[in-house]
Amino acid sequence: MGSEGESSDFNSPLYVAVGRNVKEGKSLLTWALENFDGRNICLVHVHQPTNLVSLLNGKLSTSKLKNHVVKACQEFERLKIQKLMNQYLLFLSQTGKQADTVWIEMRNIEKGILQLITQHSIRRLIMGAGAETFKSKILSETNSTKAMVVCQQAPISCHIWFVSQGRPVYARPVGFGSHLTTTVTLSPSTSSSGTILARDPKENMDVGAENVQYFERPNRSIDDVVSTMSPSAPTVGQTSGGGSPSPLKVERPAYLTCSSSNTSLDSEFQDEEICDLRNKLEHTMIDAENSKHRTFEESLRWWRAEEDALEAMHKAEAAESLCKEETNRCKEMEELLHRQKQEMETMNSQHDQVSKELQLIQDQKPALESQLRQAYDSEKELEDKIIQAVNLLITFKGTRDRLQIEYDSAIRKVNKYRALQKEDPLGISSAHFFGISFSDIIEATQNFKPSQKIGEGRYGSVFKGVLCHVKVAIKMLPSMGSQSDSEFKNEVEFLSRVRHPNLVTLIGACPESRSLVYEYIENGSLEDYLSGRAKSGSLSWQSRIKIAIDICSAILFLHANNICCVHGNLKPSDILLDANFVTKISDYGINNLISENETPSSFHTLGSKNDPEKLAYMDPESFENGKLTTESDVYSFGVILLRLLTARPAMSVIRDVKCAMERGNLDAVLDTSAGEWPLKQAKQLANLALRCCEEDPMDRPDLASEIWAVLEPMRELCNSSQITSIASCMDSRNQHKIPSHFVCPIYQEVMKDPHIAGDGFTYEAEAIRGWFNSGHKTSPMTNLKLDNCDLLPNYALYYAIQEWQQNT
Ligand SMILES: Nc1ncnc2c1ncn2[C@@H]1O[C@H](COP(=O)(O)OP(=O)(O)OP(=O)(O)O)[C@@H](O)[C@H]1O
């Protein structure tokens, strides 16, 4: 057994504790090689982990760090250890040695060494003892705390050599501490009890009482407790440089066994009691080691359990929160379900309700359909009734309008008679107009000789004639109709009183033949000039403006008469020009001399009888309702004004001028035969005329305040221009000057009893009679021989003079 023990002891490796200081480690190895050549060497290393990651506590850290980070750090740590160990192994291999390595991870190095000693049942260990130790005689004086702690706390079965700077400073023998003082001194020359010299291991082998032969006889080993931790132990690392780890076995330490073969031990420890004690102590130590090992394993298990518990707790917490979430979701779903259920119930009840109502309606449907049919029938009946009522209404309205016209006419006549009565209370009205017999009319017209006919109007033909040696124009009106003779006379009476320089004078009338006798106007009508039929050429723009002024003046006069007189049929063919180109309007008041059937109200019924060119002057409103108003004359005046400006056809003149004005190109439509129009005035007149032609009478300008206000200032323009050929106008507003035709050509005074002579001129009766009585048979004005010396009273002029004298 002894030889076996020695052999196994020799084979057991020599452990050398090497640190991170490679130089120091190599020094230790050098010393070991020098002194223990032939033994297997196993490097012992305690790795101090970094703060962040511990290889041993990796599992614990995993809970805080990401797994891959932890693994990477651990790998790094291992590499560091490996690198360090490789340096030592390389060093050894250079000396032809192979070595194993054992390492442990621990923050406290001395504790790590102690643990490795225990775990690997290290029997022989070489470790450094600090730099200064070799000078000290006592190990406790060393500055190496690690050496001190290991020396004091390492199992007694372990023989430890402390080496400093390549020199052994202390050797702790096996069984250290069981009977020695803890204070260890280093003194190669001093040998006291319990003190072990360690100058040299060889020396130690010779001198040492316990195991001085240890290195000298490696085959003489003491049976150790060989305890090798499982290679899978998580806290310890072991690598093999050449061999495999030893199997786990616990044996009784051989060096504690009393052996008869060991004479040196027998001599020292023969006492059986001591031997027993040592045995007990050894057992106790083994037990302690085992229990420590178990405790360690238990601790490991406990750590694992704790980790598992922690992980389980985290999982439980996660599961709990998941469970809460699920519960909440479940509750929400339940609430949703509940709401949907309620909605469903509501919808169901509504559906039932609607179904019931539908059924009810379906039941009522036939009755409702029959009611609907009845309603349709009733509606149709009502529609028919409404149509009948509307027709009746139209009829009534027509009747009402007709009655209204009749009423207005009657009122007008009454007013007229009243006015006449006022002016002629003695009933001498019959003397106010020149009554002419039908035979005189026949004679004057040479029995209506066609050559005497100068015109054909809507109301009859106009013949030229000579009456009492005076040139006259005789207008033959249609038959009397409903108008009585007295009514006709009254109308003529009224008209013969209307006197104005721009109105054709009504000389007399023949009630019998319903003929009106007017003064004959030499120069034809405005229509002749505008249509280019006049022999004397066209009118200058000055003459045209003057004519417009004259027309306006005459209409104003008619409208302002005691009894308003609306012309109602104003057009260029009714505007005549006398020998001095003074404007003379004819046909005024003629509407009242013809029967109702012939009035403009019935124009549209006459249809083709009317020339559309003539109808273009008619106010559309009057044309529609048959009522003549002052605005009707304004409309006609507007069209005449446009024709004066452009000489274009009446039917299209409004549209033409409108377009030209919109395009800003009035020039294009102005009648150039009138000369060069002053554009400003022309535009003014065009604007004025277009306003007169507005469809709605209310939109037309007022004759006195607006139209006259534009025209009157233009009189100066006409006078200053070259219109000397045109006689000056004498309107009602210019009465302070004596009108020339009021003055007797012989007396050169205003006439008191004007009479028309055979030459057509009017003279003071006394003056012309005196002329004739003095033997003259010629005209005092022309000096031409007169056919006769008859005189005809000029009532019209007489009344005009009287009126003028009253006003002045
Ligand atoms: N006093 C007059 N002196 C000279 N010529 C006249 C006179 N009165 C009428 N005439 C001529 O007789 C023509 C016919 O006149 P009249 O008033 O009958 O018809 P009108 O005005 O042309 O059309 P309507 O009567 O249909 O409106 C005139 O255009 C004019 O040439």
The ligand as a Gaussian input file, in Angstrom:
#p B3LYP/6-31G(d) Opt

LIG

0 1
 N     -102.059000     120.256000     -94.304000
 C     -101.395000     119.508000     -95.196000
 N     -100.642000     120.161000     -96.105000
 C      -99.983000     119.458000     -97.023000
 N      -99.962000     118.149000     -97.091000
 C     -100.695000     117.448000     -96.211000
 C     -101.440000     118.107000     -95.245000
 N     -102.026000     117.170000     -94.483000
 C     -101.662000     115.969000     -94.971000
 N     -100.863000     116.127000     -96.024000
 C     -100.275000     115.060000     -96.841000
 O     -101.132000     113.965000     -96.854000
 C     -100.462000     112.801000     -96.470000
 C     -101.387000     111.825000     -95.808000
 O     -101.629000     112.299000     -94.573000
 P     -102.511000     111.453000     -93.512000
 O     -102.439000     112.130000     -92.221000
 O     -103.892000     111.244000     -94.038000
 O     -101.884000     110.057000     -93.564000
 P     -100.634000     109.592000     -92.817000
 O     -100.393000     110.480000     -91.685000
 O      -99.542000     109.470000     -93.798000
 O     -101.058000     108.139000     -92.318000
 P     -102.126000     107.749000     -91.296000
 O     -103.248000     108.717000     -91.362000
 O     -102.535000     106.374000     -91.752000
 O     -101.477000     107.758000     -90.032000
 C      -99.361000     113.301000     -95.612000
 O      -98.270000     112.457000     -95.584000
 C      -98.980000     114.603000     -96.250000
 O      -98.081000     114.382000     -97.292000

